[in-house]
Amino acid sequence: MREKLRAERREHNSRQMLERKYYYTKKNAAKTSPSQYLSLIIDGMDQSKTNLPHFVGRMAKAVNKVDQLTTHVTGVLAHGQNKFFTFLDLNQYAHDSNLTMHILMLILHQISKLMGNKLPPILYLQADNSWRENKNRYVLGFCELLVHQRIFNEVYLSFLPVGHTHEDVDAAFSRIAETLRRNDAETMPRLKEMLPNVKDIEAIYDIRSWITSSLNDIRKHTKPLHYKFIRDLATNNVKMQ
């Protein structure tokens, strides 16, 4: 039994290393050929680190943690453009698929402006393995819509195995946390000074309501780690694999 468990652990570690290597392959492809590939990774930062007011190594007696202003930072790394974007909200909206899709729309708009109002034909999207925010039929339908509307020719949506999702976007969050460990942030403007390429989330599009009536009845989609969306030239429909 002990040897069986060891073998299962070796297989698990080998699999997660291959998954990570595949992610690095896509990231490097976007760095080498940014006009052909767009590689993005999206995730949320631990919100307890950015609650306001924030004081280095102390808490003012007049401030109770319960009364702090809760903030939430979502980060997106664009590998080919070597840029880290942050989006700040005050938890006024649910952190679900609507927020994920809204931020993706903002990012695609920003990157298209950086690239002269155009986007590469292939999108690699890496997300946290969470059903509430990313791994659900709404985000899958959104990826299909990106191909259907000819914004991309191909979209690849990928997730790392549960328990092995720590990646370069977390390293970018760590740099923000390190800055906060050395500096006070008593107000929103002061916090925003410490966030790279920050944009306030003042409103979000209700994308789920737009696309719900057109979604396929997708089921049993929580286990796979990779999804591919391509156009079927014979039927002009989008195939999901």
VEXNU-756678 format. One record per residue (C-alpha): residue in one letter; x, y negated, z. Coordinates in steps of 0.2 Angstrom, whole numbers, plus 5000, padded with zeros to 4 digits. Example, Ala and Ser with C-alpha at 12.3 -4.5 7.8 and 13.67 -1.06 7.14 Angstrom:
# VEXNU-756678
NODE, A, 5062, 5022, 5039 .
NODE, S, 5068, 5005, 5036 .
//
This chain:
# VEXNU-756678
NODE, M, 5000, 5000, 5000 .
NODE, R, 5014, 4988, 5004 .
NODE, E, 5023, 4991, 4987 .
NODE, K, 5006, 4989, 4978 .
NODE, L, 5004, 4972, 4987 .
NODE, R, 5022, 4967, 4982 .
NODE, A, 5018, 4972, 4964 .
NODE, E, 5003, 4961, 4964 .
NODE, R, 5012, 4946, 4971 .
NODE, R, 5026, 4948, 4958 .
NODE, E, 5013, 4948, 4945 .
NODE, H, 5004, 4933, 4952 .
NODE, N, 5020, 4923, 4953 .
NODE, S, 5025, 4928, 4936 .
NODE, R, 5008, 4923, 4929 .
NODE, Q, 5008, 4906, 4938 .
NODE, M, 5026, 4902, 4931 .
NODE, L, 5020, 4906, 4914 .
NODE, E, 5006, 4894, 4916 .
NODE, R, 5017, 4881, 4922 .
NODE, K, 5029, 4884, 4907 .
NODE, Y, 5015, 4882, 4895 .
NODE, Y, 5010, 4865, 4903 .
NODE, Y, 5028, 4859, 4901 .
NODE, T, 5028, 4865, 4883 .
NODE, K, 5013, 4854, 4879 .
NODE, K, 5020, 4839, 4889 .
NODE, N, 5037, 4840, 4880 .
NODE, A, 5028, 4841, 4863 .
NODE, A, 5019, 4825, 4867 .
NODE, K, 5036, 4817, 4872 .
NODE, T, 5044, 4823, 4856 .
NODE, S, 5030, 4819, 4844 .
NODE, P, 5018, 4806, 4852 .
NODE, S, 5010, 4802, 4835 .
NODE, Q, 5005, 4821, 4834 .
NODE, Y, 5001, 4825, 4852 .
NODE, L, 4993, 4816, 4867 .
NODE, S, 4996, 4825, 4883 .
NODE, L, 4987, 4819, 4899 .
NODE, I, 4985, 4825, 4917 .
NODE, I, 4972, 4818, 4928 .
NODE, D, 4970, 4820, 4947 .
NODE, G, 4964, 4811, 4963 .
NODE, M, 4976, 4805, 4977 .
NODE, D, 4973, 4809, 4995 .
NODE, Q, 4962, 4794, 4999 .
NODE, S, 4967, 4794, 5018 .
NODE, K, 4983, 4786, 5012 .
NODE, T, 4975, 4771, 5004 .
NODE, N, 4961, 4766, 5017 .
NODE, L, 4962, 4748, 5022 .
NODE, P, 4968, 4739, 5031 .
NODE, H, 4985, 4749, 5031 .
NODE, F, 4999, 4745, 5043 .
NODE, V, 5016, 4753, 5043 .
NODE, G, 5019, 4764, 5058 .
NODE, R, 5005, 4756, 5069 .
NODE, M, 4986, 4753, 5069 .
NODE, A, 4979, 4736, 5076 .
NODE, K, 4969, 4739, 5091 .
NODE, A, 4955, 4729, 5084 .
NODE, V, 4954, 4742, 5069 .
NODE, N, 4945, 4759, 5071 .
NODE, K, 4948, 4772, 5058 .
NODE, V, 4930, 4775, 5056 .
NODE, D, 4928, 4756, 5051 .
NODE, Q, 4941, 4756, 5038 .
NODE, L, 4937, 4753, 5020 .
NODE, T, 4939, 4769, 5011 .
NODE, T, 4947, 4768, 4994 .
NODE, H, 4950, 4781, 4981 .
NODE, V, 4964, 4782, 4968 .
NODE, T, 4963, 4792, 4952 .
NODE, G, 4979, 4794, 4942 .
NODE, V, 4982, 4798, 4924 .
NODE, L, 4999, 4802, 4917 .
NODE, A, 5002, 4800, 4898 .
NODE, H, 5017, 4810, 4895 .
NODE, G, 5021, 4804, 4877 .
NODE, Q, 5018, 4786, 4881 .
NODE, N, 5028, 4788, 4898 .
NODE, K, 5015, 4778, 4907 .
NODE, F, 5005, 4781, 4924 .
NODE, F, 4988, 4773, 4925 .
NODE, T, 4978, 4771, 4941 .
NODE, F, 4960, 4768, 4944 .
NODE, L, 4953, 4762, 4960 .
NODE, D, 4936, 4764, 4967 .
NODE, L, 4928, 4761, 4984 .
NODE, N, 4918, 4778, 4984 .
NODE, Q, 4903, 4769, 4978 .
NODE, Y, 4901, 4783, 4965 .
NODE, A, 4901, 4801, 4967 .
NODE, H, 4918, 4809, 4963 .
NODE, D, 4911, 4821, 4950 .
NODE, S, 4912, 4825, 4931 .
NODE, N, 4904, 4807, 4927 .
NODE, L, 4919, 4799, 4935 .
NODE, T, 4931, 4811, 4926 .
NODE, M, 4923, 4807, 4909 .
NODE, H, 4922, 4789, 4912 .
NODE, I, 4941, 4787, 4916 .
NODE, L, 4945, 4798, 4901 .
NODE, M, 4936, 4786, 4890 .
NODE, L, 4945, 4771, 4898 .
NODE, I, 4962, 4780, 4895 .
NODE, L, 4958, 4785, 4877 .
NODE, H, 4954, 4766, 4874 .
NODE, Q, 4969, 4760, 4882 .
NODE, I, 4981, 4772, 4873 .
NODE, S, 4973, 4769, 4857 .
NODE, K, 4977, 4750, 4859 .
NODE, L, 4995, 4755, 4863 .
NODE, M, 4996, 4765, 4847 .
NODE, G, 4989, 4752, 4835 .
NODE, N, 4970, 4757, 4837 .
NODE, K, 4973, 4775, 4833 .
NODE, L, 4975, 4792, 4843 .
NODE, P, 4985, 4807, 4839 .
NODE, P, 4975, 4822, 4831 .
NODE, I, 4978, 4834, 4846 .
NODE, L, 4974, 4831, 4864 .
NODE, Y, 4981, 4841, 4878 .
NODE, L, 4972, 4838, 4894 .
NODE, Q, 4977, 4845, 4911 .
NODE, A, 4966, 4844, 4926 .
NODE, D, 4963, 4850, 4944 .
NODE, N, 4955, 4867, 4945 .
NODE, S, 4939, 4860, 4953 .
NODE, W, 4922, 4864, 4947 .
NODE, R, 4914, 4848, 4954 .
NODE, E, 4925, 4836, 4944 .
NODE, N, 4933, 4845, 4930 .
NODE, K, 4928, 4863, 4927 .
NODE, N, 4910, 4862, 4923 .
NODE, R, 4899, 4862, 4907 .
NODE, Y, 4899, 4843, 4906 .
NODE, V, 4917, 4841, 4904 .
NODE, L, 4918, 4855, 4892 .
NODE, G, 4904, 4847, 4882 .
NODE, F, 4913, 4831, 4883 .
NODE, C, 4929, 4839, 4875 .
NODE, E, 4918, 4847, 4862 .
NODE, L, 4910, 4830, 4858 .
NODE, L, 4928, 4822, 4856 .
NODE, V, 4931, 4835, 4841 .
NODE, H, 4913, 4833, 4835 .
NODE, Q, 4915, 4814, 4833 .
NODE, R, 4932, 4816, 4825 .
NODE, I, 4941, 4807, 4838 .
NODE, F, 4953, 4822, 4839 .
NODE, N, 4955, 4837, 4827 .
NODE, E, 4959, 4849, 4842 .
NODE, V, 4957, 4847, 4861 .
NODE, Y, 4965, 4859, 4874 .
NODE, L, 4958, 4858, 4892 .
NODE, S, 4969, 4868, 4904 .
NODE, F, 4970, 4871, 4923 .
NODE, L, 4984, 4878, 4933 .
NODE, P, 4979, 4893, 4945 .
NODE, V, 4972, 4888, 4962 .
NODE, G, 4985, 4886, 4975 .
NODE, H, 4998, 4881, 4961 .
NODE, T, 4991, 4864, 4955 .
NODE, H, 5005, 4853, 4962 .
NODE, E, 5013, 4844, 4947 .
NODE, D, 5021, 4828, 4941 .
NODE, V, 5005, 4818, 4944 .
NODE, D, 5007, 4822, 4963 .
NODE, A, 5025, 4816, 4962 .
NODE, A, 5018, 4800, 4955 .
NODE, F, 5006, 4799, 4970 .
NODE, S, 5020, 4802, 4982 .
NODE, R, 5029, 4787, 4975 .
NODE, I, 5014, 4776, 4980 .
NODE, A, 5013, 4784, 4997 .
NODE, E, 5032, 4781, 4999 .
NODE, T, 5029, 4762, 4995 .
NODE, L, 5014, 4762, 5008 .
NODE, R, 5025, 4770, 5021 .
NODE, R, 5036, 4754, 5020 .
NODE, N, 5024, 4740, 5017 .
NODE, D, 5007, 4734, 5025 .
NODE, A, 4992, 4733, 5014 .
NODE, E, 4979, 4723, 5023 .
NODE, T, 4968, 4718, 5008 .
NODE, M, 4963, 4725, 4991 .
NODE, P, 4974, 4713, 4981 .
NODE, R, 4989, 4719, 4992 .
NODE, L, 4985, 4737, 4989 .
NODE, K, 4983, 4734, 4970 .
NODE, E, 5000, 4726, 4969 .
NODE, M, 5007, 4743, 4974 .
NODE, L, 4997, 4753, 4961 .
NODE, P, 5004, 4754, 4943 .
NODE, N, 4993, 4749, 4929 .
NODE, V, 4978, 4748, 4940 .
NODE, K, 4960, 4746, 4935 .
NODE, D, 4945, 4743, 4946 .
NODE, I, 4931, 4755, 4944 .
NODE, E, 4917, 4742, 4945 .
NODE, A, 4904, 4753, 4935 .
NODE, I, 4903, 4770, 4927 .
NODE, Y, 4894, 4776, 4912 .
NODE, D, 4881, 4790, 4915 .
NODE, I, 4889, 4801, 4902 .
NODE, R, 4880, 4817, 4909 .
NODE, S, 4863, 4810, 4906 .
NODE, W, 4868, 4806, 4888 .
NODE, I, 4874, 4823, 4884 .
NODE, T, 4864, 4835, 4895 .
NODE, S, 4850, 4838, 4882 .
NODE, S, 4863, 4843, 4869 .
NODE, L, 4874, 4855, 4880 .
NODE, N, 4875, 4873, 4876 .
NODE, D, 4870, 4885, 4890 .
NODE, I, 4888, 4888, 4896 .
NODE, R, 4891, 4901, 4910 .
NODE, K, 4905, 4911, 4918 .
NODE, H, 4917, 4897, 4914 .
NODE, T, 4925, 4896, 4931 .
NODE, K, 4938, 4909, 4929 .
NODE, P, 4947, 4905, 4913 .
NODE, L, 4961, 4893, 4914 .
NODE, H, 4962, 4887, 4896 .
NODE, Y, 4949, 4880, 4883 .
NODE, K, 4952, 4876, 4865 .
NODE, F, 4940, 4866, 4855 .
NODE, I, 4943, 4865, 4836 .
NODE, R, 4932, 4861, 4820 .
NODE, D, 4926, 4876, 4810 .
NODE, L, 4929, 4870, 4792 .
NODE, A, 4917, 4882, 4785 .
NODE, T, 4902, 4877, 4795 .
NODE, N, 4908, 4859, 4801 .
NODE, N, 4904, 4864, 4819 .
NODE, V, 4915, 4864, 4834 .
NODE, K, 4921, 4881, 4841 .
NODE, M, 4926, 4883, 4859 .
NODE, Q, 4938, 4897, 4863 .
//
